[in-house]
Every structure is written in C-alpha cells, then in structure tokens.
Amino acid sequence: MIILGADHAGFELKENIKNYLIEQNEDIVDVGAFKVDQEDDFSTFVKLISKAFLNNNQVKIIACCGSGVGMNIGLNKIKGVFSCLGHSVEEVKKAREHNNINALALGGRTTNFDLAKQMVETFLNTEHLGGKYTKRMEEIDN
C-alpha cells in the first residue's frame, strides 16, 4: 500500500502520480489535498499521513509540496518513517538500498512528472541491501 499526500503546491504532481499508480494497479490511500486551496499547509497533510502510517507501518509514502523540503522534514519526524527528498533516480536508488527509506518527498514546483515517475518507480522497485546498512538505520532509530 502507498499513502499519498500533498498540499496545494504539490497537488498537481500528486494527482499525476496517483493516476500513474492506479494504472499500475497499486493499492493507494490518498489523504489529500483533494483540491487546490492556496491556504492549506503541508503540515496538515503530514499529520494525515502520520495517522494513516500509524494504522499500517508497512506502507510506503509519497508526499508532495512546493519544494518537497517541508514534507521531507515533517515525514522524518514520524517515528518509523525514513524519508528522502528526491532529486534524481540515482539518489532515490541509493536511499532505498542503503537507508531503507519508506517515504519519498517530491517538489511540485521543482520536479517534472517524467522525472517524478522515474523516481517513484525506483522507490517502489528497489530493495534494501540489508547487512551493514540495517545496523546503521537501527542505530538511528534507537
């Protein structure tokens, strides 16, 4: 299952990603936004993502805001969430392999959909390498 969330600045990118994931027959939970509201804040959607994550911490999260930075900061404050701000496919690949990220933050104003789609594919299809990388993440989590 994949939890999706975005504020007004990430709304269009989230919707494009959602449609792509539906085409791929992925099981998704969209916590909003469901329309563009210039007054909403990314923090509202971090809270909604957090609630959904606490109900099932085996999910992956994709969250969008203007730059992705706010979502990334907020997601990393949720216990058990390891988020990466996606800039490149290679970065996302290494973050999955080495850091076992379970959340990907993307910038709606800074990331085009083609690149976002490639990063999402990489995020969903790359496995964690385990071994010494597991130990590192356990040290951070404790």
Phi, psi and omega in degrees: 000146180235126175268129177245142175204150179199151170269189183301324184284338178255001186303309184297317179296317178300316180297319177295318177295317179301313180298320177298314181295323176297317177300329180273005180061031176282148176274115184236152170235117180260116181265005179108177359294156180251358174201163179281119176229104184302344182267353181284165182233145179303327184299327177300319183281332172299318179296318179293320176297317180301314179299316179294322180293320181295336176281339180199092185277011175265006182275169169248154185237136170232123184227141183232138168220193184303306180254345186089342185295312181300313178299316181300314178298311181298315181298320182290352175271351179275124180302128179092354178260132174237107186250147176236138171275114185280124173242329183213159178298317181298319179298315180295319179300312180294323179296322176290311184296314188266323188249359177051043180300145175239008178218141178234122177257136182228150179265117178294333180264353186237353186232123176282159186296322181301314177293317179302316180299317178297319179292320178297314177303315180296315179303316184280337188247004179257133180265150173291140183282342180071207178057228183300335180288328176295314180303316180300314183289326176297321178298321178290319183291333180269000000 
